Amino acid sequence: MFGTRKLGRTSDQRRAMLRAMTTYLLEKGKIETTFYRAKEVQPVVEKMITLAKTNTLASRRKALAYVTKEDVVHKLFTEIGPKYAERSGGYTRVIRTGPRKGDAAEMAVIELV
């Protein structure tokens, strides 16, 4: 597990949520979620992009084991990985957007740089 926040979920629910958020962020390039969820998904996405920079069969299989859609893995290895080939880290940014209207949870946008 990457972070120490439990996010009010059991470990299997938390792992499934992080997998889904990682897949969606790599697919769309930007998602809006709570600030602490964004801070938890950030290292996972960074690790997936670092994995995509070494375009080998083993790294592709590791990505397929975590990301839930095959076309997103294809996009990760053909578009996103080569785009960040010269960059040594910091592929994502988290921007706070203020409190949510219903429960005042702090919201944030996480996006690929």
N, C-alpha and C positions, 0 to 999 in steps of 0.2 A: 504494500500500500504506500502511496506517495506521501500523503499528509496525515495529520493526526486528528483532523476534524471528523466527527461522526455524522454530522448533518442530520441528526434525528432519524437515522435509518439503521437497519441491521447491515452487517458486512456484505451479504450477498446483494441486497437491494442497492447499497452504496456503490458496489462494483459495477452492477448493471447500469446504474444511472451515469457513472463516469464513462463507461463504454459508449452509451448512447450519446452523451454530450460531446465526446471526442469525435465520434462519427459525424454528428451533425455539424460541428464546427469545421471539420476538414471538408465537408461537403459544401457548406454555404459560405464559409470564410468569416462569419461573424454571428454571434448569438447574444441574446440578452437574457441574463439570469441573475440570481442573487450574487452579491459580492463574494461571499465565502465559497459558494459553488464554483465560481469563476476562478478563484485562487486555488481550488483543489484540482480543477481540470487542466490548469495551465501547465504543470510539469508533465502531465500525461501526453499532451499534445506536443510539447517540446521534444519529448523522447521519441514520439512517432516520426516527427520531421527529421530528427537526427538519424533515425533508423532508415528513413527513405533516402538520405544522402548517400548511403552505401547501397547501391542497387544490386544486391545479390539475392539469390534464391532463398537463402536462410533468413535474411532480413525481411523479405516479402512475406515469408511464412509466419514470422513473428508478428508482423503487422496484421496479417489475416486472422491470427489467433485472437487479436484484441478488437480490431475494428469490425463492425458487424455487416458492412456492405462491401462486396467485391469491387464494384465500380468506384467506390471511394478510395480503396487501396490502389486501384489503377491510377486514379487522379493524383494520389499522394506520391506515387513513384514516377509518374511521367511529367507532372506539372509542378507540384509543390516542392518536391525534393530538389530538382535542378534549379528552381528559382532561388533557393536558399543555399546553394552549394558554396558560395564564397563567404557566407555569414557563419560565425562560430557560435551563435546562440542568440537568444532573445527574439524568437520568431513570433511571439504573441504579445499583445498588450491588453491590460485590463483598465478600463476607464469607468470610474464611478458615475452613475447618472442620477443619484438621489433616491429618496425613499419611495417604496411602492405605495399606491394609494390605499389598498385594502388593509394591510397589516403593518405598514411602515418598515418593511424589510428593506435593507439597503440594496439597491439594484446596481448592476454594472453591465457593461458591454465588453465581451472578450472577442478580440479579432486578430487575424493574422496580419503581421506588419507588412 
